[in-house]
Amino acid sequence: QITSFQGVAVRSLCTSSPHEHPEHGRLVYKGNLAKLVLGVRFFSYSTSIFNLFMMPYIMLKTGIGFESLLIQAAFYGLVGFFTFVTPVTLHVLTKGYVIRLYYKDEMDTYTAITYNAILAEKVTVFHQKDVKIPDITKMFTTFYAKTKSMLVNPTLFPNPQDYNHLMGYDKSFYFNLEDEKEAGERK
């Protein structure tokens, strides 16, 4: 492939499309909140670390102290609660947010990229048959891949058939009236 760039010929030796990953397959989904999730979690972690280091210094320098050991324990407990609970809560809420989702046609496997607790990308590989849709709609879960909850936005799939295949909506629906009749009689 030869491309012209300001009158100079530029040769590209790339053999795959920009949406192909040699190890994971074809890119079928890209989350639009990935940078926001990373930024909020990083900010929360950094403020918590800053709080851990600065609170003893502030307490010693300002002379703010409490006579009662019980009041001191309550104050430090409250500060510690907000220092640790906020990052943990953010991690629990966003750990299943899918940044990118790849699909390998030949193996019918998906590779979901999420953030782990230390803000590094975590790879989860699963088959389409491992996808379970929750019976009750959950706030931060679109589907379960094996036992891990995943959150995707269906409108961000460039090709709706990719979402339908992921969720198993493209499979034929089989309804056996005899099984339903037996289940109804057992009740």
Disulfide bonds with the S-S distance in Angstrom:
none
